[in-house]
Every structure is written in C-alpha cells, then in structure tokens.
C-alpha cells in the first residue's frame, strides 16, 4: 500500500482547537509509520510580523491594514511552499475567513490554492459552548463574539472552504472536533474509505414510557460505533452537542437558532457520506430520523435500517434500501459489503 502523500487544507474558526486537532491526527499517522508534517499559518504570521519589525499583538493583528495582512500571509505561504515535502502528508491549518468587528474578512488568498495543490479540504466545527468557553479565556476574542456571531462565522467558514473545494473539484469534509483522530486519519489518508452517517432518535428517548433510557441507548450506540472503527468513517450527529439533552425542550430564541443550525449540519454530514445507517431498534417515531432517511434516500444514498419490530409503515419501507431486525445481521452485512473497500489500516 502506497504511503499517504500530498497536502490537506484544514480550516476552522478561532478557538475550535484546529492546531491540536491536526497534531493529534498527525500523531496517529506517525504511529502507523507514516511521515506527516503540520503547518499553522496563524502562528507563523505572528512570527513573521515580529521578524519584520511589526510586532502586532494577538488581539490587534486583525486590525492591521488589509494589504499588510495579505502580504504577511503571502510571505508565510511562500515559506510553507518551500518546506512542504512531496513524500509526506502535509496538513495545513488556516482560516478561510474572519469575523472581526461584525465584518467578514478574507483569511486566505485563493492564488495559493493552485500552488499548494491540495488533495482535500476539511473544515473543523465544534460545540458552541466549547468555543464560547475558550473565547472567554482568550485575550483576542474575549467579549467580542455573541452567540449568533459564532454560529454565523462557523457557517461562513464552512461555506467558504466548501466553495474552494468545489472550485477545484476536490473532496470536502466538515469534521467535528470530537471525531476520533484514527477516523480522521483514515479520512485524509484513504480517499476510498467508506463513509457513513449514523442516524438515530434522540428526542424520543426522553419521552415517558421510552423502552430505553438515553444513557442506555447512547452506550449501545457507542458499542456499535466501535465495531465500525476499523473499516468505516462514521459521522455521528451527537459528536457536536449544541443541543444537550432533549432538543425539543426549550423555546429560548438562542436555542431555536441552534436547532436550525443542527439540522443544516446534519444534512451536510449526509451529503458527504456514501450511505446511512439508521439505528432505531425500538421503532421510535422520530421526525428527525424520518427526515434524515428521506434526505439521504432522495440524495442517492443507500439507507440501512436496524428496526426490531416486524410492524412498520410501508412508507418507511419505501425509503430504505434494506431493513435488519438484529444487529448481528446488520454487522455481518456491513463487514461483508464495506470491510474490503479501502478498510482502515490495522495498527
């Protein structure tokens, strides 16, 4: 098997933990015996400014004139171009755009896309509460961003990155910060690795009379995901917990915004996978699951449903590829069909 080489660009708004995330992915690659380099444009830009005698502080760098920022970024990217090795996998951390004083600013010069020759784009997303907590402890961002600002900036960062990938006809993936490094390594190193979205009921678990508690059900989901680790890249809607607990329980306007963003994000996950696994053994009536099934099926994705009960609506059966009434059968099918298609490397 040829070692993974080339360049992957990873964007993400400030305080998503983009650099440590990429370092974790790189360490996973090194653990598997590959050469991986990580380049961070932001830190290099500040160092370059100091080296040139214009020592902007972190909290003031975005107040610099636009021409100066563009020149500093160009100098940094020229350095990175000289350091990139064609025999390694190179992970580049940068911003696609900035939200500063309520205004959207460019974070990257598209001129360098053709020079960097990326093979794929990632856009890192994280829990709103985690980003807010990190920003509250940041000299640069403390007190600057409202909840809406953060949500909008994260959406804009994703959109701009996706647009760059589309322009170059390259793969794009929106990746949760909680995605395991081993999974992300498989994503960036093995383009043929099968990708799945795991759909399951959430709100219904909190209804009175539910046959399973949320804790029991999420533990069951976790065990199922462990089974898929070595041959699938699985995107889990609960990898971002903006709607902790019962997502239908609040009428707060801020919560309403998060509900809309959550739906949009789950649709994006579905668009970037090969198929859906619907884990609904108890036959919960779940509007979210039903909508994801319809969205996936109508967007040319196979939909595999785990559903114990023999009593099910013909309308549900009409929108799924295959139904399984026990997990052993589902696991055997997935392993047989997808385990040999670019399965992950064994460590």
Secondary structure, DSSP 4 states (H G I P E B T S, - for coil): -PPP-EEEEEE--TTS-HHHHHHHHHHHHHHTT--EEEEEHHHHHHHHHHHTT----TTTGGGS-HHHHHHHHHHHHHHHHHH--TTSEEEEE--SEEEETTEEEE-S-GGGHHHHTEEEEEEEE--HHHHHHHHHT-TTTTTT--HHHHHHHHHHHHHHHHHHHHHTT-EEEEEETTS-HHHHHHHHH-TTS-EEEEE--SGGGGSTT-SS-HHHHHHHHHHHHHHHTTT-EEEEGGGS-TT-S-TTS---HHHHHHHHHHHHHHHHHHHTSSEEEEE-TT----HHHHHHHHHHHHTT-EEEEE---S---HHHHTT-SEEESSHHHHHHHHHHHHTTSSPPPP-
